[in-house]
Amino acid sequence: MYQRHDERGYLSMIFIEKVKEFIEFASEQETYQNIKKIKCPCAKCWNVHYLDIDTVKLHLYNRGFSPITMIWLSWGGF
């Protein structure tokens, strides 16, 4: 699993990279191509709400991925 914060309390570079990879993967999917929104996998939205990419990034940076999404990512989900 990815630590969202580094030892100084800032977002870790690996977490930022994984968010970027997730956004790239999600934006290639048919749903995004049709409606220009993706389901937000943050710890509060839990893949329920469709949001624009910039909002999803902010949610992930501020809240982190939901626990279920973290398990999926650790298994190589994308």
PDB file with SEQRES, HELIX, SHEET and CRYST1 records, atoms N, CA, C and O in Angstrom:
SEQRES   1 A   78  MET TYR GLN ARG HIS ASP GLU ARG GLY TYR LEU SER MET          
SEQRES   2 A   78  ILE PHE ILE GLU LYS VAL LYS GLU PHE ILE GLU PHE ALA          
SEQRES   3 A   78  SER GLU GLN GLU THR TYR GLN ASN ILE LYS LYS ILE LYS          
SEQRES   4 A   78  CYS PRO CYS ALA LYS CYS TRP ASN VAL HIS TYR LEU ASP          
SEQRES   5 A   78  ILE ASP THR VAL LYS LEU HIS LEU TYR ASN ARG GLY PHE          
SEQRES   6 A   78  SER PRO ILE THR MET ILE TRP LEU SER TRP GLY GLY PHE          
HELIX    1 AA1 MET A   13  SER A   27  1                                  15    
HELIX    2 AA2 GLU A   30  ILE A   35  1                                   6    
HELIX    3 AA3 ILE A   53  ARG A   63  1                                  11    
HELIX    4 AA4 PRO A   67  SER A   74  1                                   8    
CRYST1    1.000    1.000    1.000  90.00  90.00  90.00 P 1           1          
ATOM      1  N   MET A   1       0.838  -1.171   0.000  1.00  0.00           N  
ATOM      2  CA  MET A   1       0.000   0.000   0.000  1.00  0.00           C  
ATOM      3  C   MET A   1       0.891   1.246   0.000  1.00  0.00           C  
ATOM      4  O   MET A   1       2.069   1.181   0.350  1.00  0.00           O  
ATOM      5  N   TYR A   2       0.316   2.358  -0.392  1.00  0.00           N  
ATOM      6  CA  TYR A   2       1.077   3.584  -0.535  1.00  0.00           C  
ATOM      7  C   TYR A   2       0.787   4.524   0.619  1.00  0.00           C  
ATOM      8  O   TYR A   2      -0.371   4.782   0.946  1.00  0.00           O  
ATOM      9  N   GLN A   3       1.841   5.031   1.232  1.00  0.00           N  
ATOM     10  CA  GLN A   3       1.680   6.031   2.274  1.00  0.00           C  
ATOM     11  C   GLN A   3       1.366   7.364   1.605  1.00  0.00           C  
ATOM     12  O   GLN A   3       2.093   7.809   0.716  1.00  0.00           O  
ATOM     13  N   ARG A   4       0.300   7.985   2.031  1.00  0.00           N  
ATOM     14  CA  ARG A   4      -0.096   9.256   1.431  1.00  0.00           C  
ATOM     15  C   ARG A   4       0.870  10.365   1.818  1.00  0.00           C  
ATOM     16  O   ARG A   4       1.149  11.248   1.007  1.00  0.00           O  
ATOM     17  N   HIS A   5       1.381  10.336   3.035  1.00  0.00           N  
ATOM     18  CA  HIS A   5       2.278  11.388   3.508  1.00  0.00           C  
ATOM     19  C   HIS A   5       3.683  10.851   3.721  1.00  0.00           C  
ATOM     20  O   HIS A   5       3.878   9.689   4.078  1.00  0.00           O  
ATOM     21  N   ASP A   6       4.659  11.724   3.495  1.00  0.00           N  
ATOM     22  CA  ASP A   6       6.045  11.349   3.775  1.00  0.00           C  
ATOM     23  C   ASP A   6       6.356  11.635   5.239  1.00  0.00           C  
ATOM     24  O   ASP A   6       5.470  12.019   6.002  1.00  0.00           O  
ATOM     25  N   GLU A   7       7.606  11.450   5.625  1.00  0.00           N  
ATOM     26  CA  GLU A   7       7.994  11.616   7.024  1.00  0.00           C  
ATOM     27  C   GLU A   7       7.857  13.052   7.525  1.00  0.00           C  
ATOM     28  O   GLU A   7       7.828  13.284   8.734  1.00  0.00           O  
ATOM     29  N   ARG A   8       7.772  14.022   6.602  1.00  0.00           N  
ATOM     30  CA  ARG A   8       7.603  15.433   6.982  1.00  0.00           C  
ATOM     31  C   ARG A   8       6.144  15.865   7.005  1.00  0.00           C  
ATOM     32  O   ARG A   8       5.833  16.993   7.387  1.00  0.00           O  
ATOM     33  N   GLY A   9       5.239  14.960   6.592  1.00  0.00           N  
ATOM     34  CA  GLY A   9       3.819  15.291   6.588  1.00  0.00           C  
ATOM     35  C   GLY A   9       3.301  15.804   5.255  1.00  0.00           C  
ATOM     36  O   GLY A   9       2.128  16.160   5.138  1.00  0.00           O  
ATOM     37  N   TYR A  10       4.166  15.844   4.251  1.00  0.00           N  
ATOM     38  CA  TYR A  10       3.755  16.271   2.910  1.00  0.00           C  
ATOM     39  C   TYR A  10       3.298  15.060   2.107  1.00  0.00           C  
ATOM     40  O   TYR A  10       3.613  13.921   2.450  1.00  0.00           O  
ATOM     41  N   LEU A  11       2.552  15.315   1.033  1.00  0.00           N  
ATOM     42  CA  LEU A  11       2.174  14.199   0.160  1.00  0.00           C  
ATOM     43  C   LEU A  11       3.437  13.535  -0.365  1.00  0.00           C  
ATOM     44  O   LEU A  11       4.364  14.206  -0.819  1.00  0.00           O  
ATOM     45  N   SER A  12       3.462  12.215  -0.298  1.00  0.00           N  
ATOM     46  CA  SER A  12       4.646  11.492  -0.767  1.00  0.00           C  
ATOM     47  C   SER A  12       4.672  11.477  -2.293  1.00  0.00           C  
ATOM     48  O   SER A  12       3.629  11.497  -2.946  1.00  0.00           O  
ATOM     49  N   MET A  13       5.856  11.444  -2.834  1.00  0.00           N  
ATOM     50  CA  MET A  13       6.017  11.434  -4.291  1.00  0.00           C  
ATOM     51  C   MET A  13       5.399  10.178  -4.898  1.00  0.00           C  
ATOM     52  O   MET A  13       4.824  10.241  -5.984  1.00  0.00           O  
ATOM     53  N   ILE A  14       5.506   9.043  -4.217  1.00  0.00           N  
ATOM     54  CA  ILE A  14       4.921   7.818  -4.764  1.00  0.00           C  
ATOM     55  C   ILE A  14       3.397   7.916  -4.776  1.00  0.00           C  
ATOM     56  O   ILE A  14       2.754   7.434  -5.708  1.00  0.00           O  
ATOM     57  N   PHE A  15       2.817   8.535  -3.751  1.00  0.00           N  
ATOM     58  CA  PHE A  15       1.364   8.697  -3.734  1.00  0.00           C  
ATOM     59  C   PHE A  15       0.920   9.604  -4.874  1.00  0.00           C  
ATOM     60  O   PHE A  15      -0.052   9.298  -5.565  1.00  0.00           O  
ATOM     61  N   ILE A  16       1.613  10.702  -5.075  1.00  0.00           N  
ATOM     62  CA  ILE A  16       1.286  11.614  -6.175  1.00  0.00           C  
ATOM     63  C   ILE A  16       1.382  10.883  -7.504  1.00  0.00           C  
ATOM     64  O   ILE A  16       0.532  11.073  -8.374  1.00  0.00           O  
ATOM     65  N   GLU A  17       2.404  10.050  -7.676  1.00  0.00           N  
ATOM     66  CA  GLU A  17       2.577   9.286  -8.913  1.00  0.00           C  
ATOM     67  C   GLU A  17       1.439   8.283  -9.099  1.00  0.00           C  
ATOM     68  O   GLU A  17       0.950   8.110 -10.215  1.00  0.00           O  
ATOM     69  N   LYS A  18       1.012   7.624  -8.031  1.00  0.00           N  
ATOM     70  CA  LYS A  18      -0.077   6.644  -8.132  1.00  0.00           C  
ATOM     71  C   LYS A  18      -1.406   7.327  -8.440  1.00  0.00           C  
ATOM     72  O   LYS A  18      -2.229   6.771  -9.168  1.00  0.00           O  
ATOM     73  N   VAL A  19      -1.626   8.513  -7.901  1.00  0.00           N  
ATOM     74  CA  VAL A  19      -2.828   9.273  -8.258  1.00  0.00           C  
ATOM     75  C   VAL A  19      -2.790   9.601  -9.747  1.00  0.00           C  
ATOM     76  O   VAL A  19      -3.793   9.458 -10.447  1.00  0.00           O  
ATOM     77  N   LYS A  20      -1.633  10.039 -10.226  1.00  0.00           N  
ATOM     78  CA  LYS A  20      -1.481  10.357 -11.648  1.00  0.00           C  
ATOM     79  C   LYS A  20      -1.764   9.124 -12.512  1.00  0.00           C  
ATOM     80  O   LYS A  20      -2.476   9.216 -13.512  1.00  0.00           O  
ATOM     81  N   GLU A  21      -1.209   7.977 -12.127  1.00  0.00           N  
ATOM     82  CA  GLU A  21      -1.450   6.739 -12.876  1.00  0.00           C  
ATOM     83  C   GLU A  21      -2.926   6.373 -12.866  1.00  0.00           C  
ATOM     84  O   GLU A  21      -3.476   5.973 -13.892  1.00  0.00           O  
ATOM     85  N   PHE A  22      -3.570   6.508 -11.713  1.00  0.00           N  
ATOM     86  CA  PHE A  22      -5.001   6.211 -11.630  1.00  0.00           C  
ATOM     87  C   PHE A  22      -5.798   7.124 -12.554  1.00  0.00           C  
ATOM     88  O   PHE A  22      -6.665   6.656 -13.292  1.00  0.00           O  
ATOM     89  N   ILE A  23      -5.510   8.422 -12.517  1.00  0.00           N  
ATOM     90  CA  ILE A  23      -6.236   9.389 -13.352  1.00  0.00           C  
ATOM     91  C   ILE A  23      -6.026   9.078 -14.830  1.00  0.00           C  
ATOM     92  O   ILE A  23      -6.976   9.141 -15.612  1.00  0.00           O  
ATOM     93  N   GLU A  24      -4.810   8.746 -15.223  1.00  0.00           N  
ATOM     94  CA  GLU A  24      -4.537   8.397 -16.620  1.00  0.00           C  
ATOM     95  C   GLU A  24      -5.337   7.166 -17.034  1.00  0.00           C  
ATOM     96  O   GLU A  24      -5.935   7.140 -18.109  1.00  0.00           O  
ATOM     97  N   PHE A  25      -5.344   6.145 -16.172  1.00  0.00           N  
ATOM     98  CA  PHE A  25      -6.101   4.930 -16.463  1.00  0.00           C  
ATOM     99  C   PHE A  25      -7.597   5.228 -16.566  1.00  0.00           C  
ATOM    100  O   PHE A  25      -8.253   4.815 -17.522  1.00  0.00           O  
ATOM    101  N   ALA A  26      -8.129   5.945 -15.580  1.00  0.00           N  
ATOM    102  CA  ALA A  26      -9.563   6.237 -15.552  1.00  0.00           C  
ATOM    103  C   ALA A  26      -9.992   7.086 -16.741  1.00  0.00           C  
ATOM    104  O   ALA A  26     -11.089   6.900 -17.269  1.00  0.00           O  
ATOM    105  N   SER A  27      -9.150   8.007 -17.164  1.00  0.00           N  
ATOM    106  CA  SER A  27      -9.526   8.892 -18.274  1.00  0.00           C  
ATOM    107  C   SER A  27      -9.483   8.196 -19.630  1.00  0.00           C  
ATOM    108  O   SER A  27      -9.955   8.745 -20.625  1.00  0.00           O  
ATOM    109  N   GLU A  28      -8.922   6.994 -19.673  1.00  0.00           N  
ATOM    110  CA  GLU A  28      -8.919   6.213 -20.912  1.00  0.00           C  
ATOM    111  C   GLU A  28     -10.167   5.342 -21.053  1.00  0.00           C  
ATOM    112  O   GLU A  28     -10.401   4.753 -22.108  1.00  0.00           O  
ATOM    113  N   GLN A  29     -10.961   5.264 -19.995  1.00  0.00           N  
ATOM    114  CA  GLN A  29     -12.132   4.391 -20.005  1.00  0.00           C  
ATOM    115  C   GLN A  29     -13.299   5.028 -20.757  1.00  0.00           C  
ATOM    116  O   GLN A  29     -13.388   6.249 -20.879  1.00  0.00           O  
ATOM    117  N   GLU A  30     -14.185   4.180 -21.253  1.00  0.00           N  
ATOM    118  CA  GLU A  30     -15.306   4.624 -22.082  1.00  0.00           C  
ATOM    119  C   GLU A  30     -16.225   5.609 -21.349  1.00  0.00           C  
ATOM    120  O   GLU A  30     -16.682   6.584 -21.945  1.00  0.00           O  
ATOM    121  N   THR A  31     -16.494   5.366 -20.087  1.00  0.00           N  
ATOM    122  CA  THR A  31     -17.378   6.266 -19.336  1.00  0.00           C  
ATOM    123  C   THR A  31     -16.825   7.680 -19.326  1.00  0.00           C  
ATOM    124  O   THR A  31     -17.558   8.641 -19.560  1.00  0.00           O  
ATOM    125  N   TYR A  32     -15.528   7.809 -19.054  1.00  0.00           N  
ATOM    126  CA  TYR A  32     -14.938   9.144 -19.059  1.00  0.00           C  
ATOM    127  C   TYR A  32     -15.016   9.765 -20.446  1.00  0.00           C  
ATOM    128  O   TYR A  32     -15.301  10.955 -20.585  1.00  0.00           O  
ATOM    129  N   GLN A  33     -14.767   8.972 -21.456  1.00  0.00           N  
ATOM    130  CA  GLN A  33     -14.809   9.485 -22.819  1.00  0.00           C  
ATOM    131  C   GLN A  33     -16.202  10.023 -23.162  1.00  0.00           C  
ATOM    132  O   GLN A  33     -16.330  10.970 -23.937  1.00  0.00           O  
ATOM    133  N   ASN A  34     -17.238   9.419 -22.585  1.00  0.00           N  
ATOM    134  CA  ASN A  34     -18.615   9.832 -22.869  1.00  0.00           C  
ATOM    135  C   ASN A  34     -19.081  11.023 -22.038  1.00  0.00           C  
ATOM    136  O   ASN A  34     -19.690  11.951 -22.570  1.00  0.00           O  
ATOM    137  N   ILE A  35     -18.798  11.002 -20.743  1.00  0.00           N  
ATOM    138  CA  ILE A  35     -19.352  12.056 -19.878  1.00  0.00           C  
ATOM    139  C   ILE A  35     -18.305  12.971 -19.246  1.00  0.00           C  
ATOM    140  O   ILE A  35     -18.653  13.926 -18.552  1.00  0.00           O  
ATOM    141  N   LYS A  36     -17.027  12.684 -19.482  1.00  0.00           N  
ATOM    142  CA  LYS A  36     -15.923  13.506 -18.964  1.00  0.00           C  
ATOM    143  C   LYS A  36     -15.907  13.575 -17.435  1.00  0.00           C  
ATOM    144  O   LYS A  36     -15.493  14.576 -16.850  1.00  0.00           O  
ATOM    145  N   LYS A  37     -16.363  12.499 -16.804  1.00  0.00           N  
ATOM    146  CA  LYS A  37     -16.313  12.378 -15.349  1.00  0.00           C  
ATOM    147  C   LYS A  37     -15.953  10.947 -15.000  1.00  0.00           C  
ATOM    148  O   LYS A  37     -16.192  10.027 -15.783  1.00  0.00           O  
ATOM    149  N   ILE A  38     -15.368  10.762 -13.804  1.00  0.00           N  
ATOM    150  CA  ILE A  38     -15.045   9.423 -13.324  1.00  0.00           C  
ATOM    151  C   ILE A  38     -15.604   9.270 -11.913  1.00  0.00           C  
ATOM    152  O   ILE A  38     -15.871  10.256 -11.227  1.00  0.00           O  
ATOM    153  N   LYS A  39     -15.775   8.016 -11.492  1.00  0.00           N  
ATOM    154  CA  LYS A  39     -16.187   7.770 -10.120  1.00  0.00           C  
ATOM    155  C   LYS A  39     -15.009   8.072  -9.203  1.00  0.00           C  
ATOM    156  O   LYS A  39     -13.874   7.675  -9.469  1.00  0.00           O  
ATOM    157  N   CYS A  40     -15.301   8.778  -8.125  1.00  0.00           N  
ATOM    158  CA  CYS A  40     -14.250   9.187  -7.195  1.00  0.00           C  
ATOM    159  C   CYS A  40     -13.979   8.074  -6.188  1.00  0.00           C  
ATOM    160  O   CYS A  40     -14.876   7.686  -5.440  1.00  0.00           O  
ATOM    161  N   PRO A  41     -12.733   7.550  -6.159  1.00  0.00           N  
ATOM    162  CA  PRO A  41     -12.403   6.466  -5.243  1.00  0.00           C  
ATOM    163  C   PRO A  41     -11.835   6.938  -3.899  1.00  0.00           C  
ATOM    164  O   PRO A  41     -11.133   6.188  -3.221  1.00  0.00           O  
ATOM    165  N   CYS A  42     -12.143   8.181  -3.519  1.00  0.00           N  
ATOM    166  CA  CYS A  42     -11.576   8.685  -2.267  1.00  0.00           C  
ATOM    167  C   CYS A  42     -12.263   8.036  -1.066  1.00  0.00           C  
ATOM    168  O   CYS A  42     -13.284   7.362  -1.202  1.00  0.00           O  
ATOM    169  N   ALA A  43     -11.684   8.254   0.100  1.00  0.00           N  
ATOM    170  CA  ALA A  43     -12.171   7.636   1.329  1.00  0.00           C  
ATOM    171  C   ALA A  43     -13.572   8.106   1.723  1.00  0.00           C  
ATOM    172  O   ALA A  43     -14.225   7.457   2.541  1.00  0.00           O  
ATOM    173  N   LYS A  44     -14.044   9.210   1.163  1.00  0.00           N  
ATOM    174  CA  LYS A  44     -15.392   9.686   1.476  1.00  0.00           C  
ATOM    175  C   LYS A  44     -16.407   9.292   0.393  1.00  0.00           C  
ATOM    176  O   LYS A  44     -17.530   8.903   0.713  1.00  0.00           O  
ATOM    177  N   CYS A  45     -16.026   9.390  -0.864  1.00  0.00           N  
ATOM    178  CA  CYS A  45     -16.967   9.123  -1.968  1.00  0.00           C  
ATOM    179  C   CYS A  45     -17.162   7.630  -2.250  1.00  0.00           C  
ATOM    180  O   CYS A  45     -18.240   7.230  -2.690  1.00  0.00           O  
ATOM    181  N   TRP A  46     -16.163   6.815  -2.011  1.00  0.00           N  
ATOM    182  CA  TRP A  46     -16.249   5.354  -2.173  1.00  0.00           C  
ATOM    183  C   TRP A  46     -16.791   4.913  -3.535  1.00  0.00           C  
ATOM    184  O   TRP A  46     -17.616   4.002  -3.597  1.00  0.00           O  
ATOM    185  N   ASN A  47     -16.350   5.533  -4.611  1.00  0.00           N  
ATOM    186  CA  ASN A  47     -16.745   5.147  -5.967  1.00  0.00           C  
ATOM    187  C   ASN A  47     -18.235   5.287  -6.245  1.00  0.00           C  
ATOM    188  O   ASN A  47     -18.782   4.555  -7.069  1.00  0.00           O  
ATOM    189  N   VAL A  48     -18.892   6.215  -5.569  1.00  0.00           N  
ATOM    190  CA  VAL A  48     -20.323   6.422  -5.786  1.00  0.00           C  
ATOM    191  C   VAL A  48     -20.566   7.617  -6.696  1.00  0.00           C  
ATOM    192  O   VAL A  48     -21.402   7.560  -7.599  1.00  0.00           O  
ATOM    193  N   HIS A  49     -19.834   8.697  -6.456  1.00  0.00           N  
ATOM    194  CA  HIS A  49     -20.084   9.948  -7.169  1.00  0.00           C  
ATOM    195  C   HIS A  49     -19.200  10.087  -8.405  1.00  0.00           C  
ATOM    196  O   HIS A  49     -18.002   9.810  -8.356  1.00  0.00           O  
ATOM    197  N   TYR A  50     -19.810  10.525  -9.530  1.00  0.00           N  
ATOM    198  CA  TYR A  50     -19.046  10.883 -10.722  1.00  0.00           C  
ATOM    199  C   TYR A  50     -18.633  12.340 -10.597  1.00  0.00           C  
ATOM    200  O   TYR A  50     -19.473  13.217 -10.399  1.00  0.00           O  
ATOM    201  N   LEU A  51     -17.330  12.593 -10.714  1.00  0.00           N  
ATOM    202  CA  LEU A  51     -16.807  13.955 -10.591  1.00  0.00           C  
ATOM    203  C   LEU A  51     -15.799  14.232 -11.698  1.00  0.00           C  
ATOM    204  O   LEU A  51     -15.295  13.307 -12.336  1.00  0.00           O  
ATOM    205  N   ASP A  52     -15.509  15.505 -11.920  1.00  0.00           N  
ATOM    206  CA  ASP A  52     -14.490  15.855 -12.907  1.00  0.00           C  
ATOM    207  C   ASP A  52     -13.114  15.479 -12.351  1.00  0.00           C  
ATOM    208  O   ASP A  52     -12.948  15.313 -11.143  1.00  0.00           O  
ATOM    209  N   ILE A  53     -12.149  15.349 -13.230  1.00  0.00           N  
ATOM    210  CA  ILE A  53     -10.821  14.848 -12.865  1.00  0.00           C  
ATOM    211  C   ILE A  53     -10.124  15.739 -11.831  1.00  0.00           C  
ATOM    212  O   ILE A  53      -9.496  15.221 -10.907  1.00  0.00           O  
ATOM    213  N   ASP A  54     -10.220  17.038 -11.964  1.00  0.00           N  
ATOM    214  CA  ASP A  54      -9.540  17.919 -11.006  1.00  0.00           C  
ATOM    215  C   ASP A  54     -10.103  17.744  -9.593  1.00  0.00           C  
ATOM    216  O   ASP A  54      -9.353  17.771  -8.617  1.00  0.00           O  
ATOM    217  N   THR A  55     -11.410  17.568  -9.484  1.00  0.00           N  
ATOM    218  CA  THR A  55     -12.026  17.352  -8.175  1.00  0.00           C  
ATOM    219  C   THR A  55     -11.599  16.013  -7.592  1.00  0.00           C  
ATOM    220  O   THR A  55     -11.328  15.919  -6.396  1.00  0.00           O  
ATOM    221  N   VAL A  56     -11.537  14.976  -8.423  1.00  0.00           N  
ATOM    222  CA  VAL A  56     -11.096  13.661  -7.956  1.00  0.00           C  
ATOM    223  C   VAL A  56      -9.665  13.744  -7.434  1.00  0.00           C  
ATOM    224  O   VAL A  56      -9.358  13.187  -6.380  1.00  0.00           O  
ATOM    225  N   LYS A  57      -8.792  14.429  -8.156  1.00  0.00           N  
ATOM    226  CA  LYS A  57      -7.409  14.593  -7.692  1.00  0.00           C  
ATOM    227  C   LYS A  57      -7.370  15.254  -6.317  1.00  0.00           C  
ATOM    228  O   LYS A  57      -6.673  14.779  -5.421  1.00  0.00           O  
ATOM    229  N   LEU A  58      -8.112  16.343  -6.144  1.00  0.00           N  
ATOM    230  CA  LEU A  58      -8.144  17.038  -4.854  1.00  0.00           C  
ATOM    231  C   LEU A  58      -8.663  16.123  -3.751  1.00  0.00           C  
ATOM    232  O   LEU A  58      -8.109  16.093  -2.653  1.00  0.00           O  
ATOM    233  N   HIS A  59      -9.727  15.379  -4.043  1.00  0.00           N  
ATOM    234  CA  HIS A  59     -10.261  14.452  -3.051  1.00  0.00           C  
ATOM    235  C   HIS A  59      -9.206  13.418  -2.657  1.00  0.00           C  
ATOM    236  O   HIS A  59      -9.035  13.126  -1.473  1.00  0.00           O  
ATOM    237  N   LEU A  60      -8.510  12.874  -3.628  1.00  0.00           N  
ATOM    238  CA  LEU A  60      -7.503  11.853  -3.328  1.00  0.00           C  
ATOM    239  C   LEU A  60      -6.340  12.441  -2.542  1.00  0.00           C  
ATOM    240  O   LEU A  60      -5.852  11.813  -1.603  1.00  0.00           O  
ATOM    241  N   TYR A  61      -5.893  13.623  -2.908  1.00  0.00           N  
ATOM    242  CA  TYR A  61      -4.792  14.257  -2.175  1.00  0.00           C  
ATOM    243  C   TYR A  61      -5.201  14.570  -0.734  1.00  0.00           C  
ATOM    244  O   TYR A  61      -4.401  14.404   0.186  1.00  0.00           O  
ATOM    245  N   ASN A  62      -6.437  15.020  -0.536  1.00  0.00           N  
ATOM    246  CA  ASN A  62      -6.901  15.418   0.798  1.00  0.00           C  
ATOM    247  C   ASN A  62      -7.400  14.256   1.647  1.00  0.00           C  
ATOM    248  O   ASN A  62      -7.245  14.270   2.868  1.00  0.00           O  
ATOM    249  N   ARG A  63      -8.004  13.240   1.006  1.00  0.00           N  
ATOM    250  CA  ARG A  63      -8.662  12.169   1.758  1.00  0.00           C  
ATOM    251  C   ARG A  63      -8.019  10.803   1.579  1.00  0.00           C  
ATOM    252  O   ARG A  63      -8.225   9.906   2.397  1.00  0.00           O  
ATOM    253  N   GLY A  64      -7.248  10.643   0.525  1.00  0.00           N  
ATOM    254  CA  GLY A  64      -6.682   9.342   0.215  1.00  0.00           C  
ATOM    255  C   GLY A  64      -7.702   8.440  -0.475  1.00  0.00           C  
ATOM    256  O   GLY A  64      -8.881   8.776  -0.581  1.00  0.00           O  
ATOM    257  N   PHE A  65      -7.227   7.297  -0.937  1.00  0.00           N  
ATOM    258  CA  PHE A  65      -8.100   6.312  -1.566  1.00  0.00           C  
ATOM    259  C   PHE A  65      -8.925   5.595  -0.500  1.00  0.00           C  
ATOM    260  O   PHE A  65      -8.487   5.457   0.643  1.00  0.00           O  
ATOM    261  N   SER A  66     -10.119   5.142  -0.877  1.00  0.00           N  
ATOM    262  CA  SER A  66     -10.913   4.320   0.042  1.00  0.00           C  
ATOM    263  C   SER A  66     -10.143   3.037   0.333  1.00  0.00           C  
ATOM    264  O   SER A  66      -9.330   2.613  -0.488  1.00  0.00           O  
ATOM    265  N   PRO A  67     -10.380   2.412   1.483  1.00  0.00           N  
ATOM    266  CA  PRO A  67      -9.656   1.173   1.811  1.00  0.00           C  
ATOM    267  C   PRO A  67      -9.829   0.078   0.756  1.00  0.00           C  
ATOM    268  O   PRO A  67      -8.880  -0.650   0.466  1.00  0.00           O  
ATOM    269  N   ILE A  68     -11.004  -0.044   0.190  1.00  0.00           N  
ATOM    270  CA  ILE A  68     -11.249  -1.064  -0.840  1.00  0.00           C  
ATOM    271  C   ILE A  68     -10.402  -0.776  -2.073  1.00  0.00           C  
ATOM    272  O   ILE A  68      -9.834  -1.694  -2.665  1.00  0.00           O  
ATOM    273  N   THR A  69     -10.315   0.480  -2.460  1.00  0.00           N  
ATOM    274  CA  THR A  69      -9.497   0.850  -3.616  1.00  0.00           C  
ATOM    275  C   THR A  69      -8.027   0.584  -3.335  1.00  0.00           C  
ATOM    276  O   THR A  69      -7.299   0.155  -4.231  1.00  0.00           O  
ATOM    277  N   MET A  70      -7.576   0.829  -2.114  1.00  0.00           N  
ATOM    278  CA  MET A  70      -6.173   0.577  -1.769  1.00  0.00           C  
ATOM    279  C   MET A  70      -5.832  -0.900  -1.918  1.00  0.00           C  
ATOM    280  O   MET A  70      -4.745  -1.238  -2.386  1.00  0.00           O  
ATOM    281  N   ILE A  71      -6.746  -1.782  -1.527  1.00  0.00           N  
ATOM    282  CA  ILE A  71      -6.518  -3.227  -1.690  1.00  0.00           C  
ATOM    283  C   ILE A  71      -6.406  -3.551  -3.173  1.00  0.00           C  
ATOM    284  O   ILE A  71      -5.514  -4.292  -3.583  1.00  0.00           O  
ATOM    285  N   TRP A  72      -7.316  -2.995  -3.982  1.00  0.00           N  
ATOM    286  CA  TRP A  72      -7.316  -3.233  -5.420  1.00  0.00           C  
ATOM    287  C   TRP A  72      -6.014  -2.739  -6.036  1.00  0.00           C  
ATOM    288  O   TRP A  72      -5.426  -3.426  -6.870  1.00  0.00           O  
ATOM    289  N   LEU A  73      -5.555  -1.548  -5.631  1.00  0.00           N  
ATOM    290  CA  LEU A  73      -4.315  -0.999  -6.168  1.00  0.00           C  
ATOM    291  C   LEU A  73      -3.116  -1.843  -5.776  1.00  0.00           C  
ATOM    292  O   LEU A  73      -2.204  -2.042  -6.578  1.00  0.00           O  
ATOM    293  N   SER A  74      -3.114  -2.342  -4.542  1.00  0.00           N  
ATOM    294  CA  SER A  74      -1.964  -3.133  -4.092  1.00  0.00           C  
ATOM    295  C   SER A  74      -1.881  -4.470  -4.817  1.00  0.00           C  
ATOM    296  O   SER A  74      -0.825  -5.102  -4.840  1.00  0.00           O  
ATOM    297  N   TRP A  75      -2.995  -4.902  -5.411  1.00  0.00           N  
ATOM    298  CA  TRP A  75      -2.993  -6.141  -6.209  1.00  0.00           C  
ATOM    299  C   TRP A  75      -2.706  -5.866  -7.680  1.00  0.00           C  
ATOM    300  O   TRP A  75      -2.814  -6.763  -8.516  1.00  0.00           O  
ATOM    301  N   GLY A  76      -2.341  -4.625  -7.995  1.00  0.00           N  
ATOM    302  CA  GLY A  76      -2.025  -4.285  -9.384  1.00  0.00           C  
ATOM    303  C   GLY A  76      -3.261  -3.993 -10.210  1.00  0.00           C  
ATOM    304  O   GLY A  76      -3.331  -4.379 -11.376  1.00  0.00           O  
ATOM    305  N   GLY A  77      -4.246  -3.310  -9.618  1.00  0.00           N  
ATOM    306  CA  GLY A  77      -5.519  -3.048 -10.267  1.00  0.00           C  
ATOM    307  C   GLY A  77      -5.453  -2.270 -11.567  1.00  0.00           C  
ATOM    308  O   GLY A  77      -6.396  -2.328 -12.356  1.00  0.00           O  
ATOM    309  N   PHE A  78      -4.390  -1.558 -11.814  1.00  0.00           N  
ATOM    310  CA  PHE A  78      -4.259  -0.876 -13.107  1.00  0.00           C  
ATOM    311  C   PHE A  78      -2.813  -0.749 -13.460  1.00  0.00           C  
ATOM    312  O   PHE A  78      -2.480  -0.204 -14.512  1.00  0.00           O  
TER     313      PHE A  78                                                      
END                                                                             
